[in-house]
Amino acid sequence: MRALADITEDALVRVDQQAHREFGDDETAWEPSQLRAYFERLDAARFDPEAVA
């Protein structure tokens, strides 16, 4: 059985990787709406990491 911290960390990594594939590697070039979506996805992964998996 995996620890919740490990599941959460994996979910956060997946969100980050997906955002960089979707929005580009340079975070400073992201539009405000892209940043907002990124942070919303990170929050969702923190609250329910298994939903992201």
Secondary structure by P-SEA (a helix, b strand, c coil): cccaaaaaaaaaaaaaaaaaaacccccccccaaaaaaaaaaaaaaaacccccc
